[in-house]
Amino acid sequence: MTAYDRENHGWRSYPRGLIVLALATFVLFLARGMVLPFLMIYFAQIVGLGESLAGAGIALSSVVGVVATLALARTIDRSGARRILLLALLAMAAVHATLWLGRSPGLFLCLMSLFGIAINVYWPASDTLATAFLPPERAGEVFGLQRVANALGLGLGGLIGGWLVTGGDLAAYRTSFLVSSAGILCAALLIWWSVPAVHRRSALDRTALRGDWRGLLADRRFLASQLLLLLGVTGFTQFQVSVPPFLREEAGFRERTIGALFAVNTLVVVLAQVPVARWTTGRPFGHLFAATGIGWAIAYASFALAPQTAAAASVGVLVYSLAELLFMPVSGAVVVALSSPYQRARALAFASVVWAIGWGGAAWIAGVLLERQLAHVLWSGTVAVMLGLAVLAARLTAFLGGQPSTEPPVSVGPERES
């Protein structure tokens, strides 16, 4: 590596604001990780609402979140990503503090709707703020850094949450939700104190605010990339949503063991995500999506064998994690590369919508299949979708390319009022 490469790709090349934002992301996902791996278990098996209704609640949260994201995308341009991010975190903390109360179908669905609004507004605001710190050609590094932070948080949070709720009583789960809420507030305070807002040039603001969704949705390359993202999100979702209840119910794993498996995923991501993200810079997006599909197909075929041999779950986690190292940076970098600076916030908001649709739809289908004891259909279908992602991505490689758009650097400092 040359001196130039070390200067521009070492840890010291990351602005302080981006590092502090990553630290806040770690705190946030440490808090969220205490409950996310056990969300389906709590509502479906502990409260007794059933996998079908629990999956429908997650799907509803995504639908409501999609509407909120589309409605508020311009607000990120008008009010600034940092301000919207802080409001989303406050809303998220309030929801986590009350989510354990959703023991009746109506209240559960209401709380999950609020949950969906908060998290789906958080993502485009967070991504818009994070990508402002580095030029577009390094967007993969930004998303890789953010992924290390949230993976480390999710992994440690999963271990803490698994320890808190082992035994499966309502009081333990209530404590986990309340501690999670307090942690989210800590993340919000860290951003408020130490992460600067982006200076928004008036000419850029006027162009962005006059624009609409038509220019973005007329871009066939961007839409093709979002189709690949949608297929990839369905694979990502199953590890987060379906694997924990499947391993607990079908393979007899305890919550503590499930938390440990998530910690393995965390270890792989923390050790390798940023170097892999740097390696992916400039490489064809199609190849990266295709490799993800192949890896996740192998992983979910392994998870399906866990009731017969527990070692298959470990193989599944390892292979899943290696493919995730490719998916997370490319899923964000492709959005930055295929959108102009004037459409960046909307493009990231659209990608957030794709994530919400993929997450919600996959969670609902998985819930129905698991409740009907059709896990074999779930895993065989997931493997087929992942292989479909690999084939489609390979065919679209030349069409998508792999080079980002360019734009002038953006400075940071106190945010101007609109």
Buried (B, 14 or more C-beta within 10 A) or exposed (E): EEEEEEEBBEEEBBEEBBBBBBBBBBBBBBBBBBBBBBBBBBBBBBBEBBBBBBBBBBBBBBBBBBBBBBEBBBBBBBBBBBBBBBBBBBBBBBBBBBBBEBBEBEEBBBBBBBBBBBBBBBBBBBBBBBBBBBBBBBBBBBBBBBBBBBBBBBBBBBBBBBBBBBEBEEEBBBBBBBBBBEBBBBBBBBBEEBBBBBBBBEEBBEBBEEBEBEBBEEBEBBEBBBBBBBBBBBBBBBBBBBBBBBBBBBBEBBBBBBBBBBBBBBBBBBEBBBEBBBBBBEBBBBBBBBBBBBBBBBBBBBBBBBBEEBEBBBBBBBBBBBBBBBBBBBBBBBBBBBBBBBBBBBBBBBBBBBBBBBBBBBBBBBBBBBBEEEBEBBBBBBBEBBBEBBEBBBEBBEEBBBEBBEBEEBEBEEBEEE
